[in-house]
Each structure stands twice: as C-alpha cells, then as structure tokens.
Amino acid sequence: MLLWLKENNYRVIANPPTSSHLFNMLLKGRVDAILANNLVMEELMAKQGSAAKVYSAELKNKPLGVYLSNSLNNKFPQFLPQFNAAVVHCRAMVKLK
C-alpha cells in the first residue's frame, strides 16, 4: 500500500511498523488519512471502540490470492482440498461478525 501511495504521488509522511501504530496516528491527528486493509482496521476500531471517530471509504476491493507449487500438490495431494475447505470456513466466520 505504501508503494501504491508513492507511485500515485501521495505525500507519505510516516511509515509506522504496524497497522495499530498507523491507526493510532490517525486517531491522534498526526495524519489526516491512512490507507489500510479494511478487515484489520475494522478489528482495531472494534477493539478500541473508535468506529464513530473515523470515516472509511473503500479504495479498491482486491481478493487475496494464494499460489502453490505443483510439487507441493504432488507431495501432499490432500492439502489443496483441505485448504479450500478451511477458506470456506473462514469466509463463513467473517460473515458472522
């Protein structure tokens, strides 16, 4: 995300080590805006009870991709079906929140 901001000519004034640090900078007024993963930020806002203090807008919805080698699939043929089942479970859990 930092690279995207720089490539799109945004003035980047901080590069904190964690999303939590970045979010706290926003809450304290040290920065006016941040670019972050919405799921991470929603969890931070819920933990801190600060959802009413910020405005959120989606910049881009980009699904996460996972790339596996053929050798992994050949060595562990059950890995991919088990992984896919776990992803389905994780999606269901996210929808419950």
N, C-alpha and C positions, 0 to 999 in steps of 0.2 A: 504494500500500500504506500509505503514511503517513496518507493521508486516511482509509482504512478503519479503521486503528487508532484514530485520534482520534474518528471517528464512532461507534465501538463502545466508547468510554470506556476505552481502554487508556492507561496513563500513558506518554507518549513522552518520553524524557529526552535523546534525541540524534537528529540528522538529518545523518549524515555524507554527504559529497559522492559517494561511490562505494560499490558493494557490497563491494569489497575492504576499505575502511575499516570498514564495518559489521561484516563478518565478523571482522576483527582485534579490534574492540571486544569481540565475544563471546569470542574466544579468550583475551583478556587479562583477562576478568572484569569489564569496565567496564559491561556489560549482561548480564542473565540470559537474555534471549531476543531473537530477531530475526524479522522477517517478510520473506522474500525469495523471489525466483524460484528454484525448485529446481535448474534446469539451471545457472544462474550459480553457485549455492553448491556444487553437486557439482563443478564445474570448479575452483573455488577450493580446495575440500578436497583434490582430487586433486593440484593443483599444490603445495600446502603439506604434503601427507601428514598431514592433520589429521582425517580422517573418524572415527577412533576417539575423538576428543576431544569430539564433539558428538552430540546426539540430534536426529533430524529427524522431523517429523510433517507430513503434508500437511493444510493448512487447506482448500484449495479447488483443484480442477482446472478451470481455465478456459482453453479453447483460445484461441489468439491469432487475432484477426480482421484482415482486410485489406479496406479499402474503396477501390474505384476508381471514378472518374467515367466516365460514358458517353462523354464527349468524349475521354478517354484511349483507351478501347476503339475509338472510331471512327477516331482518328488512327493508332493502332498496333494493328491487328486481330490481329497475331500475339503481342502482348505477353502476354495472358492465358494462352494455351496454353503459352507458354514459361515463364511464371511458375509455372503449375501443375506443369509437369514439374520445375522446379527444387525446388519444395516436396517432391515425391515423392522426389527425390534426397536432399534434406536429411533427411527423415524416415528414409530408409534408413541414412544416415550416423550418425544419432543412435542407432539401434538397434544398430549395430555396436560402439559404445563399451561 
